[in-house]
Amino acid sequence: MKHHRVRFVGILLVSAALAITSASAQPTEALDQAVAARLAEHAAQGGAFYYTAVGQTVDERAGVIYLSPILNDTNEPIPGLIDLALVVQSGRTWSVTLPGDAGYNAVYSQISPAVLSAVDARPYKPSADPALTDTRSLRSYRFPWVSGQWATVTRSYNRHGLGQIDFDLGAPEIAAMRDGLIIYANDQNSMNGYHEGAWWYWNAIVIEHAPNEYALYGHLAPGSISQWIKDGCTEDFSRANCAVLVSAGEIIAAEGSTGYSSNPHLHIEFGQAWGVAPYRDSKDQDRDADRLETIFSPYVYAEHNAGFRGYAPVDVGRWSYGTLLQAYHGADAPADQNIVRNGDFSAELAHWSASGQISWAVRDSVLRFFRLNTADPPDWASFYQNLGYGADANTPFEVQIALANDSDFPKTVTVMLRNAAGARYGTIECRFSLSPRAPLEIRTMRGITNATWGLVRLEIFVNPPDSVSAAVAGQISVQRRPSLSLTGTECS
């Protein structure tokens, strides 16, 4: 199991049910003095910025102090950025641990779950303005990995924080979620800052996907950004260093574990603004013994929750640990057009495949088929066609098929539209009973996809295993029907 702890530029867990409050919770003179002394020490050591405490969430034993980084050369705060100091009391003495300090993560583990669940940096950061983004645009992202491949959710918005989601990719390649402009890219960091809370060592790409819509792809593997991207970027990491157009689905980098990460994964952040922060090289990444030189790191702020195609932001927020998802970056199936090839069997069995214990043949432009009477595996009889398109979650489809029974025994035909990767990943299914000598009649199935499918398959099963005469099928069509409003599967 992979465990990904927080990156403290945006806060993860929020609870209104706790009696611990920011800024005024459990204040003590000793705590205030300890924080002031540690921040003064940090400032005296040098670097591009110093910290100012702007609030706190603590109980009588431990907690967090919200820190605003202030640039030395302008005395202005770095916009949209809040770090956390960790405070723990031992006897009458408070210790103060800053991001980048040795043992930061060990100190974090000493803070009670009750305090951590109340931590919320949002009051100290700019909020997203809903008027600046198009709701439809925010729901048009695709998954950030290769089409047809899989990933699992490790934390979504409800656990990770506003606009932040983590994925554990089944294959390391990362894909752009939408068309856009790559404005920042850096894969030259090699350090993992998990134990020190040093998030700024992550490699990352920032893409402007639309006006006021930025996405950060973080924890990238060292040296993994695609060369065609690097060719359009400079190595001045203190500011926007790229202007490279990218299309949805293009490979941009590989999953890694740089920065504040316990294991390789992909961290995504959505926001209306972004920036670059100058941190100290506290881990001496280049081994030159200078820990005050600058490591530049991108970040996103004014965070907002985005949706993925077929999933509203609220749906994404509900994803639990281990939710399995498949990507699709291809074209949508054309609306209201039949995507079945040779659905009238005029080309005999072209484009169709048989599976299991089936006997089938085309005669008079219809398919006659039955299930063999055998106990040999496999325990089914079907024919199928992969339809050449994937589908977003909640895509409505309509399937029509002419069915008949030219035998003296009842038969059952099951029509299934499913993810070609396996029925366990989602199906739309209807079972049609055919009485003896039932004439040819159009049957209709309507339903919606339960998830994103990398490839749609139509499969038709026949029962029982009687080796008797035949069921009959013809005039098969599958159409994507965007105008349909469905809550379940309809069979008629």
C-alpha positions as CSV (number, residue, x, y, z in Angstrom):
1,M,0.0,0.0,0.0
2,K,1.3,3.4,-0.8
3,H,0.8,6.2,1.7
4,H,1.0,9.8,0.6
5,R,1.2,12.5,3.3
6,V,0.2,16.1,2.9
7,R,2.1,18.8,1.0
8,F,1.6,21.8,3.2
9,V,0.9,24.5,0.7
10,G,-2.8,24.1,1.0
11,I,-4.4,22.2,3.7
12,L,-5.9,18.8,3.7
13,L,-8.4,18.1,6.3
14,V,-11.1,20.3,7.5
15,S,-13.7,19.8,10.3
16,A,-16.2,22.2,11.5
17,A,-17.2,19.8,14.3
18,L,-14.1,20.5,16.4
19,A,-13.9,23.0,19.1
20,I,-10.3,23.9,18.1
21,T,-10.2,27.2,16.2
22,S,-7.5,29.0,14.2
23,A,-5.7,32.1,15.5
24,S,-7.2,32.0,19.0
25,A,-7.0,28.3,20.0
26,Q,-5.1,27.6,23.3
27,P,-2.8,30.7,23.1
28,T,0.0,30.8,25.7
29,E,2.8,33.3,26.2
30,A,5.3,30.4,26.2
31,L,4.1,29.2,22.8
32,D,4.1,32.8,21.3
33,Q,7.7,33.3,22.6
34,A,8.9,30.0,21.2
35,V,7.4,30.7,17.7
36,A,8.8,34.2,17.7
37,A,12.3,32.9,18.6
38,R,12.3,30.2,16.0
39,L,11.1,32.5,13.2
40,A,13.7,35.1,14.2
41,E,16.4,32.4,14.0
42,H,15.1,31.3,10.6
43,A,15.2,34.9,9.3
44,A,18.7,35.5,10.6
45,Q,20.0,32.5,8.7
46,G,19.3,34.2,5.4
47,G,17.5,33.2,2.3
48,A,15.0,34.7,-0.1
49,F,12.1,35.1,2.5
50,Y,11.3,35.2,6.2
51,Y,8.1,33.9,7.9
52,T,5.4,35.7,9.6
53,A,2.9,33.8,11.8
54,V,-0.7,34.5,10.8
55,G,-2.7,32.0,12.8
56,Q,-2.7,28.7,14.6
57,T,-4.6,25.5,15.3
58,V,-3.4,24.0,18.6
59,D,-4.5,22.2,21.7
60,E,-2.8,22.0,25.1
61,R,-0.1,19.7,23.7
62,A,0.6,20.3,20.0
63,G,-0.6,21.9,16.8
64,V,0.3,23.9,13.8
65,I,1.2,27.6,13.2
66,Y,0.2,29.1,9.8
67,L,3.1,30.9,8.2
68,S,3.1,33.4,5.5
69,P,6.5,33.7,3.6
70,I,7.5,37.3,3.1
71,L,10.1,38.2,0.4
72,N,13.1,40.0,1.8
73,D,13.6,42.2,-1.2
74,T,10.0,43.6,-1.3
75,N,8.6,42.8,2.2
76,E,5.5,41.5,0.4
77,P,4.0,38.0,1.0
78,I,4.4,35.3,-1.6
79,P,0.9,35.3,-2.9
80,G,-1.3,32.3,-2.2
81,L,1.3,30.4,-0.2
82,I,0.9,29.2,3.4
83,D,3.4,26.9,5.1
84,L,2.9,25.1,8.5
85,A,5.1,25.1,11.5
86,L,4.6,22.2,13.9
87,V,4.6,22.9,17.6
88,V,4.8,20.3,20.4
89,Q,4.9,21.0,24.2
90,S,7.2,19.0,26.5
91,G,6.8,20.0,30.1
92,R,6.6,23.8,29.9
93,T,8.7,24.1,26.8
94,W,7.4,24.4,23.2
95,S,9.4,23.1,20.3
96,V,8.9,24.6,16.9
97,T,9.7,22.7,13.7
98,L,9.6,24.4,10.3
99,P,9.2,22.8,6.9
100,G,12.7,21.6,5.8
101,D,13.8,20.9,9.4
102,A,15.1,17.4,10.1
103,G,12.4,15.2,11.6
104,Y,9.5,17.4,10.4
105,N,7.3,14.4,9.5
106,A,8.1,12.6,12.8
107,V,6.8,15.7,14.7
108,Y,3.7,15.7,12.5
109,S,2.9,12.2,13.7
110,Q,2.8,13.5,17.3
111,I,-0.1,15.9,16.7
112,S,-3.5,14.5,17.6
113,P,-6.0,13.5,14.8
114,A,-8.4,16.0,16.4
115,V,-6.1,18.9,15.8
116,L,-5.1,17.7,12.3
117,S,-8.8,17.4,11.3
118,A,-9.3,21.0,12.2
119,V,-6.3,22.4,10.3
120,D,-7.5,24.8,7.6
121,A,-5.2,27.3,5.8
122,R,-8.0,28.7,3.5
123,P,-8.7,31.8,5.7
124,Y,-5.2,33.0,5.0
125,K,-5.1,32.4,1.2
126,P,-7.0,33.9,-1.7
127,S,-10.2,32.0,-2.6
128,A,-11.2,31.1,-6.1
129,D,-13.7,33.4,-7.7
130,P,-16.5,31.2,-9.4
131,A,-17.2,34.1,-11.8
132,L,-13.8,33.7,-13.4
133,T,-14.3,30.1,-14.6
134,D,-16.8,28.4,-16.8
135,T,-18.5,25.5,-15.0
136,R,-18.6,23.5,-18.2
137,S,-14.9,24.0,-18.7
138,L,-14.2,22.8,-15.2
139,R,-15.9,19.5,-16.1
140,S,-14.0,18.8,-19.3
141,Y,-10.8,17.2,-18.0
142,R,-9.7,13.7,-18.9
143,F,-7.6,11.5,-16.7
144,P,-3.9,12.3,-16.6
145,W,-2.5,9.0,-17.8
146,V,-2.3,7.0,-21.1
147,S,-5.6,6.1,-22.8
148,G,-6.7,2.6,-21.9
149,Q,-4.4,2.4,-18.9
150,W,-5.6,2.3,-15.3
151,A,-4.9,4.2,-12.1
152,T,-6.2,4.2,-8.5
153,V,-7.2,7.2,-6.4
154,T,-5.2,7.5,-3.2
155,R,-6.7,10.8,-2.0
156,S,-9.4,13.1,-3.5
157,Y,-10.6,16.5,-2.7
158,N,-12.6,15.5,0.4
159,R,-9.4,14.0,2.0
160,H,-6.6,15.9,0.3
161,G,-8.0,19.4,0.2
162,L,-9.6,21.8,-2.2
163,G,-8.4,21.2,-5.8
164,Q,-6.0,18.5,-4.9
165,I,-6.1,14.8,-5.9
166,D,-3.5,12.0,-5.9
167,F,-3.3,9.0,-8.3
168,D,-1.3,5.8,-8.2
169,L,-0.7,5.1,-11.9
170,G,-0.7,1.6,-13.3
171,A,2.0,2.7,-15.9
172,P,4.3,5.6,-15.2
173,E,3.5,7.8,-18.2
174,I,1.6,11.0,-17.4
175,A,-0.7,12.6,-20.0
176,A,-2.1,16.1,-20.4
177,M,-5.7,16.3,-19.1
178,R,-6.7,18.9,-21.7
179,D,-5.3,21.0,-24.5
180,G,-3.4,23.9,-23.1
181,L,-0.1,25.8,-22.8
182,I,2.7,24.5,-20.7
183,I,4.1,27.5,-18.9
184,Y,6.4,25.9,-16.4
185,A,8.4,22.7,-16.4
186,N,11.3,21.4,-14.2
187,D,12.5,17.8,-13.8
188,Q,16.0,18.6,-12.5
189,N,15.3,17.9,-8.8
190,S,16.4,14.6,-7.5
191,M,15.6,14.9,-3.8
192,N,12.7,13.4,-1.8
193,G,11.7,15.7,1.1
194,Y,9.2,13.4,2.9
195,H,10.9,13.3,6.2
196,E,11.7,17.0,6.3
197,G,8.3,18.2,4.9
198,A,10.4,19.8,2.1
199,W,7.7,19.9,-0.6
200,W,9.7,22.3,-2.8
201,Y,12.0,19.6,-4.2
202,W,9.2,18.2,-6.3
203,N,9.5,18.2,-10.1
204,A,6.4,19.7,-11.7
205,I,4.7,20.9,-14.8
206,V,2.1,23.7,-14.8
207,I,-0.3,23.9,-17.7
208,E,-2.7,26.8,-18.4
209,H,-5.7,24.8,-19.7
210,A,-8.0,27.7,-20.1
211,P,-8.2,31.3,-18.8
212,N,-8.0,31.2,-15.0
213,E,-7.6,27.5,-15.1
214,Y,-4.2,26.1,-14.1
215,A,-3.2,22.5,-13.4
216,L,0.0,21.4,-11.7
217,Y,1.3,17.9,-12.2
218,G,3.6,17.2,-9.3
219,H,6.2,14.7,-7.9
220,L,7.5,13.9,-11.4
221,A,10.5,11.6,-11.8
222,P,13.9,13.2,-12.4
223,G,14.7,13.7,-16.0
224,S,11.3,12.4,-17.2
225,I,9.7,15.5,-18.9
226,S,9.3,14.8,-22.6
227,Q,12.2,16.2,-24.7
228,W,9.8,18.1,-27.0
229,I,8.6,20.0,-24.0
230,K,12.1,20.8,-22.8
231,D,13.1,22.1,-26.2
232,G,10.5,24.9,-25.7
233,C,11.6,25.8,-22.2
234,T,14.5,27.6,-20.5
235,E,16.3,26.6,-17.4
236,D,15.4,29.8,-15.5
237,F,13.2,28.1,-13.0
238,S,12.5,31.4,-11.1
239,R,9.6,32.3,-13.4
240,A,7.4,31.0,-16.2
241,N,10.0,29.2,-18.4
242,C,8.0,27.5,-21.1
243,A,5.5,28.4,-23.8
244,V,4.7,25.0,-25.3
245,L,1.3,24.0,-26.7
246,V,0.1,20.6,-25.6
247,S,-2.9,18.4,-26.6
248,A,-5.0,16.3,-24.4
249,G,-3.5,12.8,-24.1
250,E,0.0,13.7,-25.0
251,I,2.7,12.2,-22.8
252,I,4.4,15.0,-20.7
253,A,6.4,13.2,-18.0
254,A,6.6,10.2,-15.7
255,E,5.3,9.5,-12.2
256,G,7.9,10.0,-9.5
257,S,8.4,10.6,-5.8
258,T,10.3,14.0,-5.7
259,G,9.4,16.5,-3.0
260,Y,7.0,15.7,-0.1
261,S,6.0,12.2,-1.1
262,S,6.3,8.8,0.6
263,N,6.0,6.7,-2.7
264,P,5.7,7.3,-6.4
265,H,2.4,8.9,-7.4
266,L,1.0,11.7,-9.3
267,H,-0.3,14.8,-7.5
268,I,-2.7,17.1,-9.4
269,E,-3.8,20.6,-8.3
270,F,-6.3,22.8,-9.9
271,G,-6.4,26.6,-9.3
272,Q,-7.1,30.0,-10.8
273,A,-3.6,31.3,-10.2
274,W,0.0,30.0,-9.9
275,G,3.4,31.2,-8.8
276,V,7.0,30.2,-8.1
277,A,8.4,30.2,-4.6
278,P,12.2,30.6,-3.7
279,Y,13.1,28.1,-0.9
280,R,16.4,27.2,0.6
281,D,18.3,24.2,-0.5
282,S,17.9,22.8,3.0
283,K,18.9,19.2,1.9
284,D,22.0,20.4,-0.1
285,Q,20.8,18.8,-3.2
286,D,23.9,19.6,-5.2
287,R,26.2,18.6,-2.4
288,D,28.1,21.9,-2.4
289,A,27.6,22.5,1.3
290,D,25.6,25.7,0.6
291,R,22.1,25.2,2.1
292,L,21.1,28.8,1.6
293,E,21.1,28.8,-2.2
294,T,17.7,28.8,-3.8
295,I,15.4,26.0,-5.0
296,F,12.6,27.4,-7.1
297,S,9.3,25.5,-6.9
298,P,5.9,26.1,-8.6
299,Y,2.6,26.0,-6.9
300,V,-1.1,26.7,-7.6
301,Y,-3.4,28.8,-5.5
302,A,-7.0,30.1,-5.5
303,E,-7.8,26.4,-5.7
304,H,-11.0,25.0,-7.1
305,N,-12.3,21.5,-7.6
306,A,-12.5,20.4,-11.2
307,G,-14.5,17.5,-12.7
308,F,-13.5,14.9,-15.2
309,R,-15.5,14.2,-18.2
310,G,-18.6,12.4,-17.0
311,Y,-17.9,13.2,-13.4
312,A,-18.9,16.4,-11.6
313,P,-16.5,17.9,-9.1
314,V,-18.7,16.7,-6.2
315,D,-18.5,13.1,-7.6
316,V,-14.7,13.3,-7.8
317,G,-14.6,14.5,-4.2
318,R,-16.4,11.4,-3.1
319,W,-13.9,9.0,-4.6
320,S,-12.5,6.8,-1.9
321,Y,-9.0,5.3,-1.5
322,G,-8.5,2.6,-4.1
323,T,-11.1,3.8,-6.6
324,L,-10.0,2.2,-9.9
325,L,-10.3,4.4,-13.1
326,Q,-9.5,3.9,-16.7
327,A,-8.4,6.7,-19.1
328,Y,-9.8,7.4,-22.5
329,H,-8.3,10.2,-24.7
330,G,-9.9,9.3,-28.0
331,A,-12.7,10.9,-29.9
332,D,-16.3,10.6,-28.8
333,A,-18.5,8.2,-30.8
334,P,-20.5,10.3,-33.2
335,A,-23.8,11.3,-31.8
336,D,-26.9,9.5,-33.1
337,Q,-25.0,7.4,-35.6
338,N,-24.7,3.6,-35.7
339,I,-21.1,2.6,-34.7
340,V,-21.6,-1.1,-35.4
341,R,-19.9,-2.4,-38.5
342,N,-21.7,-5.0,-40.5
343,G,-24.7,-4.9,-38.2
344,D,-26.9,-6.3,-41.0
345,F,-24.5,-9.2,-41.7
346,S,-24.4,-8.4,-45.4
347,A,-20.6,-9.0,-45.2
348,E,-21.2,-12.4,-43.5
349,L,-19.3,-12.5,-40.2
350,A,-16.8,-9.7,-40.9
351,H,-16.0,-7.5,-37.8
352,W,-17.6,-10.1,-35.5
353,S,-15.9,-12.6,-33.2
354,A,-17.2,-15.7,-31.5
355,S,-16.6,-16.6,-27.9
356,G,-17.3,-19.8,-25.9
357,Q,-19.5,-22.7,-26.9
358,I,-21.4,-21.1,-29.8
359,S,-22.4,-22.3,-33.2
360,W,-23.2,-19.5,-35.7
361,A,-23.8,-18.9,-39.4
362,V,-25.2,-16.2,-41.6
363,R,-28.1,-17.0,-43.9
364,D,-30.5,-14.6,-45.6
365,S,-28.7,-11.6,-44.0
366,V,-29.5,-12.7,-40.5
367,L,-27.3,-14.5,-38.0
368,R,-28.5,-17.9,-36.7
369,F,-26.7,-19.0,-33.5
370,F,-27.2,-21.4,-30.6
371,R,-25.2,-22.6,-27.5
372,L,-23.7,-26.1,-27.8
373,N,-25.0,-28.7,-25.3
374,T,-21.7,-29.4,-23.6
375,A,-20.2,-29.3,-20.1
376,D,-16.8,-28.3,-21.5
377,P,-15.5,-24.8,-20.5
378,P,-16.0,-22.0,-21.0
379,D,-19.5,-21.7,-19.6
380,W,-21.0,-19.3,-22.1
381,A,-21.8,-18.7,-25.8
382,S,-21.5,-15.3,-27.3
383,F,-20.5,-13.2,-30.3
384,Y,-19.1,-9.7,-30.0
385,Q,-17.7,-6.6,-31.6
386,N,-15.3,-4.0,-30.2
387,L,-16.8,-0.7,-31.4
388,G,-13.7,1.4,-31.9
389,Y,-14.5,4.1,-29.4
390,G,-14.3,4.5,-25.6
391,A,-16.8,6.4,-23.6
392,D,-16.9,8.9,-20.7
393,A,-18.7,8.0,-17.5
394,N,-22.4,8.6,-17.7
395,T,-22.6,8.4,-21.4
396,P,-26.1,7.4,-22.7
397,F,-26.2,4.7,-25.3
398,E,-29.1,3.0,-27.2
399,V,-28.7,-0.5,-28.6
400,Q,-31.3,-2.0,-31.1
401,I,-31.3,-5.6,-32.3
402,A,-33.8,-7.6,-34.2
403,L,-34.3,-11.0,-32.4
404,A,-36.3,-14.1,-33.3
405,N,-36.4,-17.8,-32.3
406,D,-36.9,-20.3,-35.1
407,S,-36.8,-23.3,-32.7
408,D,-39.6,-25.1,-30.8
409,F,-37.9,-24.3,-27.5
410,P,-37.7,-21.1,-25.5
411,K,-34.4,-19.2,-25.6
412,T,-32.9,-16.3,-23.8
413,V,-30.6,-13.7,-25.5
414,T,-28.6,-11.3,-23.3
415,V,-27.5,-8.1,-24.9
416,M,-24.6,-6.5,-23.2
417,L,-22.7,-3.2,-23.8
418,R,-19.6,-3.2,-21.7
419,N,-16.1,-2.1,-21.1
420,A,-13.9,-4.3,-23.3
421,A,-11.5,-4.7,-20.5
422,G,-14.0,-6.9,-18.7
423,A,-17.6,-7.0,-17.6
424,R,-16.5,-6.4,-14.0
425,Y,-15.6,-2.8,-15.0
426,G,-19.1,-1.9,-16.1
427,T,-22.0,-3.2,-18.2
428,I,-25.3,-2.1,-19.6
429,E,-27.3,-5.3,-19.9
430,C,-30.8,-6.5,-21.0
431,R,-32.0,-10.1,-21.0
432,F,-34.7,-10.9,-23.7
433,S,-36.8,-14.0,-23.5
434,L,-37.8,-15.5,-26.8
435,S,-40.7,-17.9,-26.9
436,P,-40.8,-20.8,-29.4
437,R,-41.1,-19.6,-33.0
438,A,-41.0,-16.0,-31.9
439,P,-41.0,-13.8,-35.0
440,L,-38.3,-11.3,-35.8
441,E,-38.8,-8.2,-33.7
442,I,-36.8,-5.1,-32.8
443,R,-35.6,-5.0,-29.2
444,T,-34.2,-1.9,-27.6
445,M,-31.8,-1.4,-24.7
446,R,-30.9,2.1,-23.3
447,G,-28.5,2.8,-20.5
448,I,-25.5,4.9,-19.3
449,T,-21.9,3.9,-18.7
450,N,-21.0,3.6,-15.0
451,A,-17.4,4.8,-15.5
452,T,-14.9,5.9,-18.2
453,W,-14.4,3.0,-20.6
454,G,-11.3,2.7,-22.6
455,L,-13.1,0.7,-25.3
456,V,-16.8,-0.2,-25.7
457,R,-17.7,-3.7,-26.7
458,L,-21.1,-5.1,-27.7
459,E,-21.6,-8.7,-26.8
460,I,-24.6,-11.0,-27.3
461,F,-25.1,-14.2,-25.3
462,V,-27.5,-17.1,-25.9
463,N,-28.9,-19.7,-23.6
464,P,-29.7,-22.5,-22.8
465,P,-27.0,-24.9,-23.9
466,D,-29.4,-27.1,-25.9
467,S,-27.7,-27.3,-29.4
468,V,-31.2,-26.9,-30.7
469,S,-32.0,-25.0,-33.9
470,A,-31.2,-21.3,-33.5
471,A,-31.9,-17.8,-32.2
472,V,-31.9,-15.2,-34.9
473,A,-30.3,-11.7,-34.9
474,G,-30.0,-8.9,-37.4
475,Q,-30.3,-5.1,-37.8
476,I,-27.9,-4.4,-34.9
477,S,-27.1,-0.8,-34.1
478,V,-25.4,1.0,-31.2
479,Q,-25.7,4.8,-31.0
480,R,-24.5,7.4,-28.5
481,R,-27.6,9.3,-27.5
482,P,-26.5,12.5,-25.7
483,S,-30.1,13.8,-25.6
484,L,-31.4,10.8,-23.6
485,S,-32.0,11.5,-19.9
486,L,-31.6,8.1,-18.1
487,T,-31.3,7.1,-14.5
488,G,-30.9,3.4,-15.2
489,T,-31.1,0.7,-17.9
490,E,-34.3,0.4,-20.0
491,C,-35.2,-2.8,-21.8
492,S,-38.0,-3.0,-24.3
